Amino acid sequence: MQSHANHPDNSTTINLSAIATAVNPQRLENDLATVARFGGRTDGGVTRLALDNNDVRARLWLIEQASTLGAKASVDAIGNVFLDVPGSDPRLSPVVTGSHLDSQPTGGKYDGALGVLAGLEALRALKQAGFTPRRSLSLVSWTNEEGARFSPGTSGSAVFCDVRSLDETRQVEDSDGISLGSALDTCLAELDAAGVPRRPLATPMHAFLELHIEQGPILERDGVSVGVVEGIQGVSWFEVTVSGSANHAGTTPRAMRRDALEGACALATALREATRDSEDRVRFTIGKFTVSPGSVNTIPDQVTFSIDLRHPEAATLKNLEATFSKLTQRSWAGCHATLIPLSRVEPVAFPATLTTLLDGTANELGLTAPRLVSGAFHDAIHLAKHCPTAMLFVPCRDGLSHHPDEHIELANAVVGTQLLAASLASLAQ
Ligand SMILES: [Zn+2]
C-alpha cells in the first residue's frame, strides 16, 4: 500500500501498511497498564488530578520514554510536556499529537491517557518502520484538561494557544485553597530536577491530531473501531424562570390559578418540541427543575429550570436560541417567563483538508472510519484556533466515561493508533 504524501515537492512515497504493522499491541497495552497505576484505584479506575503527585509521576514516566524515541523532552510555563522527534528539515513547523494525563476524581484509565499513549506508540511505530519525517513530530500532554481539581479545564491548551492568560490561570484555586500556580511550581521543580528544559508557549504547529475515547455510544453501536471527528459541537446554557402566584391548593378554582408549575411544564414541552430535528443532531436537556415554595398544599408561584442546548452548527444554535426567546415571551398558563443566557461556547468545525486526509488514510489502510461530531469538549477546541486540528475517536464500552468502569477494547485502540501513525506520517512528509 503506497501513498503519495500531500507535499507536491516531495515525491517520496510512504509505506502505510508497514507503519500500521509496526504498531505493537503489547507495548500499547503495557503502557496503558503502567500509566493506570499512577493514581490507580481498587475499583479499576484512576484518581490522577491535575498537578497532583500521581500526575507528576505520570509526566516523569512519559519524559523517560523520550530516549527510546530519539526525542527531546521539554516543558512549558503551564506544565505542558512535549517530546520532540526531529525532522529532516528543521525549518518546518512540527506535526503534533497528544491529549492529557489528568483524570476525573473517580475517572477511568483511558480518558486522555489513551491519546497520549497512542501518540507515543505511533511515534515508536514510525521509528520502527524506518520512516524519516521531513517535519518534526511532537507528542504533547496538556495540563489540567479535566478541570476537576482546578476549574475551568483545558488550562494547558488554553494558555498555550493564548485563549487564557497564564497569570489568571495560575490564580485558580482548588477546594483546599491551593492555587494552580503553586501546584504547577511544585511540578515544574520536579521536572527541573530531572533535567527537563523549558520551552516557549504558542510555538507554531503544522497540524494537531488528538486521539480520544468517544465518551459516547455511536461508534460501538455502529460496530466500528475508529471514527473521524469533524468538529466539536457548540453549547448554550440558559436559566428559565416561570412566575405565577401562590395560593391555597384547595380553595382556588382553575380559572383563577396562575400555577407556575403548570406554565413551566407547558413551556418545557414547547421548547423540547422546537428542538426536534429529523436528523437527531440537536441535544436538548433540562437537568435542573426547582419548584417553589415547594409545599404540598400551595400552588407554586415560581419554577426555575436549566437548559443545556448543543449543536455542531453555529447558525442552528442561533436559530434555536431565537425560537426559545420567542416562546418564553408568551404567556404560559397565565404565568410570565424569562430566559437568561448563562454561557455560550461556539462550535468548532475541523478543516476539511485534515478530515479528508484522515478519511483517505483510513481508506488506504482498509479501515471503516465514519465521521462523527464530538459531544464533549477537548483540548482540540483551543488548538483549532492555533493550527489545522482534527480528532480520532475510539469506541468505549456502553459509551461510558468519567467512571472507573470506563473500558475500551485493545483491538480498537490498536486500529486507532494505526490510523493516527499513518496520518502523522502523511502530514510530516
Ligand atoms: Zn479527555
Boltz pocket constraint, residues with backbone or C-beta under 6 A from the ligand:
constraints:
  - pocket:
      binder: B
      contacts: [[A, 100], [A, 111], [A, 112], [A, 145], [A, 212], [A, 377]]
      max_distance: 6.0
